[in-house]
């Protein structure tokens, strides 16, 4: 087990890395008008059109209330629409509008540049080691 000082330094490094990456991500998405959480929600809709809101929250590790707020703003801006599931009306699904799909697709290149900027010099082995460290945490 690491000493308290080593653990504290590791935590500080992880926290600083996260804060810096969040700033870089915000900067990358600024031109689209999307926040990082909004982009993440749209990314999940792009991966699974009609994804249940509960699954979005589970994937993002946030509460249903947080997802509802993000979806409310995206819907207000005409980027997504909600529909109740036909077979189980308790399930609410998220879909792109045409405007939302265009905006998301327009933001993807900036987000990809952000990822390349953050991770571009890392090898596959480096990514694997980092992922293993995350899994260990």
MIMINU-444631 format. One record per residue: residue number from 1; x, y, z of N, C-alpha, C in turn; residue in one letter. Coordinates in steps of 0.001 Angstrom, whole numbers, always signed. Atoms other than C-alpha are relative to their C-alpha. Layout:
BEGIN
   k     nc1     nc2     nc3    cac1    cac2    cac3     cc1     cc2     cc3 r
 NUM       X       Y       Z       X       Y       Z       X       Y       Z a
...
! end
This chain:
BEGIN
   k     nc1     nc2     nc3    cac1    cac2    cac3     cc1     cc2     cc3 r
   1    +847   -1190      +0      +0      +0      +0    +882   +1241      +0 x
   2    -750   -1242     +94   +1237   +3462    -867    -112    +782   +1302 x
   3     +60    -863   -1174   +2106   +5894   +1873   -1068   +1064    -218 x
   4   +1016   -1044     +85    -375   +8631   +2660    +471   +1129    -915 x
   5    -527   -1079    +839   +1915  +11196    +978     -38    -390   -1472 x
   6     +11    +460   +1389   +2276   +9125   -2211   -1432     -50    -521 x
   7   +1405     +73    +402   -1469   +8479   -2317    -563   +1408    -234 x
   8    +470   -1383    +135   -2140  +12201   -1818    +556    +638   -1272 x
   9    -605    -539   +1220    +284  +13143   -4610    -647    -617   -1243 x
  10    +649    +673   +1126   -1294  +10566   -6910   -1388    +579    -222 x
  11   +1334    -590    +110   -4741  +11925   -6148     +76   +1402    -597 x
  12    -153   -1360    +514   -3550  +15491   -6815    +309     -35   -1502 x
  13    -332    +113   +1421   -2038  +14435  -10155   -1199    -415    -829 x
  14   +1199    +450    +701   -5211  +12610  -11185   -1015   +1137     -95 x
  15    +949   -1115     -28   -7362  +15575  -10159    +438   +1108    -953 x
  16    -498   -1054    +889   -5156  +18079  -11998    -138    -414   -1462 x
  17    +146    +499   +1376   -5150  +15901  -15126   -1450    +108    -445 x
  18   +1425     -72    +315   -8945  +15704  -15016    -421   +1451    -231 x
  19    +376   -1409    +135   -9335  +19460  -14497    +521    +579   -1312 x
  20    -582    -510   +1237   -6988  +20235  -17388    -719    -578   -1223 x
  21    +710    +631   +1114   -8709  +17738  -19685   -1404    +600    -145 x
  22   +1322    -622     +53  -12116  +19227  -18782     +87   +1384    -654 x
  23    -171   -1327    +597  -10836  +22717  -19671    +248    -129   -1496 x
  24    -297    +209   +1426   -9428  +21465  -22987   -1270    -416    -752 x
  25   +1242    +458    +625  -12735  +19739  -23750    -977   +1158    -150 x
  26    +887   -1176     +91  -14755  +22881  -22941    +445    +929   -1125 x
  27    -532    -864   +1055  -12458  +24901  -25193    -296    -578   -1386 x
  28    +230    +655   +1295  -12824  +22362  -28013   -1457    +114    -427 x
  29   +1427      -3    +321  -16624  +22381  -27816    -613   +1401     -32 x
  30    +543   -1358    -122  -17028  +26139  -27302    -662    +475   -1292 x
  31    +554    -459   +1273  -17639  +26827  -31006   -1337    -624    -340 x
  32   +1265    +681    +287  -20521  +24348  -31083   -1130    +503    +880 x
  33   +1008    -428    -956  -22305  +25912  -28129    -436   -1107    +943 x
  34    +342   +1127    -856  -22451  +22500  -26441    +923     -62   +1206 x
  35    -833    +316   -1152  -21249  +21686  -22954    +504   -1430    -156 x
  36    -530   +1365     +58  -19229  +18535  -22380   -1087   -1020    +353 x
  37   +1068    +966    -277  -22188  +16765  -20695   -1026     -92   -1135 x
  38    +932     +40   +1125  -24486  +17760  -23576    +600    -801   -1157 x
  39    -656    +751   +1068  -21949  +16435  -26083      +5   -1488    +323 x
  40     -17   +1411    -389  -21677  +13198  -24115   -1372    -640    -177 x
  41   +1360    +514    +218  -25464  +12757  -24148    -250    -207   -1490 x
  42    +200    +132   +1438  -25559  +13416  -27890    +824   -1156    -575 x
  43    -832   +1127    +451  -22712  +10915  -28384    -695   -1323    +271 x
  44    +709   +1240    -319  -24776   +8260  -26647   -1210    -190    -907 x
  45   +1124    +100    +938  -27781   +9062  -28822    +523    -411   -1373 x
  46    -595    +378   +1289  -25503   +8807  -31878    +343   -1488     -23 x
  47    -339   +1425     -80  -24384   +5360  -30683   -1242    -886     +23 x
  48   +1238    +786    -126  -27938   +4213  -29946   -1203    +934     -71 x
  49   +1169    -870    +184  -30737   +6291  -31399   -1179    -615    +745 x
  50   +1113    +501    -793  -33676   +5987  -29007    +444    -604   +1327 x
  51    -523    +524   -1271  -31517   +5195  -25969    -889    +473   +1154 x
  52    +779    -430   -1170  -33478   +5208  -22698    +790   +1008    +845 x
  53    -657   -1006    -824  -32726   +8207  -20500    +687    -627   +1204 x
  54    -622    +650   -1156  -32006   +5885  -17576   +1362    -583    -361 x
  55   -1288    +569    +414  -29232   +4190  -19556   +1039   +1094    -192 x
  56    -937   -1123    +138  -27680   +7560  -20406    +553    +360   +1367 x
  57    -440    -331   -1355  -27566   +8367  -16693    +936   -1045    +575 x
  58    -872   +1073    -487  -26073   +4981  -15849   +1366     +82    -667 x
  59   -1265     -77    +730  -23414   +5368  -18551    +850   +1185    +444 x
  60    -714   -1208    -408  -22511   +8856  -17342    +236     +55   +1509 x
  61    -136     +69   -1459  -22679   +7865  -13648    -590   +1232    +683 x
  62    +693   -1134    -603  -25126  +10669  -12848   -1457    -390    +269 x
  63   +1378    +288    -376  -28629  +10819  -11433    -960    +276   -1148 x
  64   +1044    -258    +975  -31804  +10792  -13439    -351   +1474     -80 x
  65    +282   -1431     -18  -32382  +14391  -12365    +993    +791    -833 x
  66   -1013    -677    +825  -29111  +15452  -13966    -287    -204   -1481 x
  67    +282    +291   +1408  -30010  +13726  -17234   -1246    +748    -448 x
  68   +1221    -729    +343  -33482  +15242  -17178    +318   +1458    -300 x
  69    -367   -1389    +223  -31963  +18721  -16878    +741    +206   -1313 x
  70    -753    -108   +1261  -29525  +18143  -19743    -940    -193   -1186 x
  71    +942    +271   +1093  -32254  +16654  -21945    -982   +1160    -140 x
  72    +897   -1168     +68  -34584  +19560  -21035    +633   +1113    -836 x
  73    -671   -1082    +728  -32010  +22052  -22326    +208    -367   -1472 x
  74    -186    +430   +1390  -31228  +20003  -25450   -1322     +31    -758 x
  75   +1321     -23    +637  -34942  +19672  -26175    -466   +1446    -222 x
  76    +364   -1424    +132  -35547  +23382  -25551    +699    +635   -1199 x
  77    -780    -543   +1109  -32821  +24135  -28106    -283    -708   -1323 x
  78    +412    +680   +1223  -34467  +21806  -30625    +996   -1040    -501 x
  79   -1042    +945    +405  -31613  +19273  -30627    -390   -1461    +193 x
  80    +466   +1363    -253  -33342  +16198  -29221   -1503     +28    +240 x
  81   +1405    +152    -378  -36832  +14903  -28663    -110   -1268    +840 x
  82    +277   +1148    -861  -38188  +12512  -26074   -1250    -694    -495 x
  83   +1200    +777    +320  -40605   +9726  -26775    -134   -1114   +1026 x
  84    +264   +1136    -893  -42226   +7259  -24446     +54   -1284    -817 x
  85     -57   +1316    +630  -41603   +3621  -25268   -1425    -501    -224 x
  86   +1351    +478    +333  -44615   +2059  -26983    -427   -1174    +870 x
  87    +349   +1205    -758  -44450   -1168  -24984     +46    +212   +1507 x
  88    -112    -291   -1428  -43427    +218  -21588     +52   +1517    +160 x
  89    +125   -1453     -25  -44628   +3784  -21105    +840    +658   +1097 x
  90    -880    -571   -1030  -42369   +4200  -18067   +1356    +388    -582 x
  91   -1299    -238    +630  -39355   +4242  -20401    -104   +1188    -947 x
  92     -69   -1160    +884  -38485   +7548  -22053   +1294    -113    -792 x
  93   -1140    +150    +897  -36170   +7429  -25046    +369   +1349    -616 x
  94    -498   -1241    +591  -34017  +10171  -26573    +361    -222   -1460 x
  95    -257     +44   +1439  -33803  +10850  -30297    +550   +1347    -449 x
  96    -463   -1227    +632  -31980  +13390  -32435   -1143    +662    -757 x
  97    +722    -724   +1037  -33804  +16093  -34306   +1006    +185   -1136 x
  98    -923    -253   +1118  -32335  +16969  -37712   +1034   +1054    +410 x
  99    -899   -1061    -462  -30858  +20121  -36152   +1039    -563    +976 x
 100    -907    +583    -985  -29351  +18125  -33275   +1056    -887    -634 x
 101    -956    +885    +688  -27759  +15568  -35575   +1050    +822    -735 x
 102    -955    -867    +717  -26191  +18326  -37696    +982    +654    +973 x
 103    -862    -663    -979  -24871  +20158  -34632   +1003    -990    +582 x
 104    -892   +1026    -550  -23451  +16959  -33139   +1084    -359   -1010 x
 105    -977    +382   +1032  -21787  +15939  -36408   +1004   +1125    -251 x
 106    -909   -1127    +156  -20321  +19430  -36693    +982    +143   +1152 x
 107    -868     -98   -1181  -18864  +19216  -33170    +993   -1151     +95 x
 108    -855   +1188    -111  -17291  +15766  -33615   +1446    +279    -416 x
 109   -1406    -236    +360  -14166  +16979  -35493    +783    +755   +1085 x
 110    -677    -738   -1070  -13317  +19475  -32714    +259    -913   +1192 x
 111    -171    +940   -1106  -13860  +16761  -30104   +1090   -1011    -332 x
 112   -1051    +933    +413  -11673  +14349  -32076   +1382    +650    +103 x
 113   -1284    -721    -136   -8910  +17007  -32197    +388    +104   +1471 x
 114    -253     -37   -1441   -9255  +17403  -28437    +575   -1336    +474 x
 115    -486   +1325    -412   -8823  +13638  -27947   +1412    -253    -517 x
 116   -1337    +193    +569   -5827  +13585  -30266   +1018    +845    +749 x
 117    -883    -880    -750   -4308  +16522  -28405    +341    -595   +1365 x
 118    -217    +562   -1338   -4732  +14778  -25054    +723   -1343     -61 x
 119    -501   +1375      +6   -3911  +11197  -26055    +859    -360   -1208 x
 120    -643    +297   +1269   -2176  +11492  -29431   +1354    -674     +74 x
 121   -1348    +570     -88   +1328  +10579  -28263     +33   -1328    +747 x
 122     +19   +1251    -759    +206   +7566  -26241    -120   -1193    -937 x
 123     +80   +1232    +778    +784   +4124  -27662   -1187    -826    +486 x
 124   +1046    +927    -436   -1764   +1338  -27488    +330    -624   +1340 x
 125    -429    +584   -1277    +281    -187  -24671    -189   +1008   +1142 x
 126    +206   -1040   -1015    +178   +3146  -22797   -1478     +97    +378 x
 127   +1452     -37    -260   -3609   +3246  -23162    -418   -1204    +843 x
 128    +350   +1217    -750   -3861    -333  -21894    +443    +116   +1455 x
 129    -493    -157   -1381   -1711    +443  -18833    -860   +1006    +769 x
 130    +828   -1011    -658   -3727   +3559  -18070   -1372    -576    +330 x
 131   +1308    +603    -256   -7004   +1659  -18430     +76   -1011   +1133 x
 132    -174    +961   -1097   -5681   -1076  -16137     +83    +750   +1336 x
 133     -82    -789   -1225   -4800   +1586  -13566   -1378    +504    +424 x
 134   +1370    -431    -320   -8337   +2982  -13792    -810   -1157    +553 x
 135    +727   +1178    -467   -9755    -508  -13392    +415    -366   +1422 x
 136    -503    +309   -1346   -7539   -1069  -10330    -550    +980   +1035 x
 137    +568    -990    -921   -8805   +2156   -8786   -1441    -340    +325 x
! end
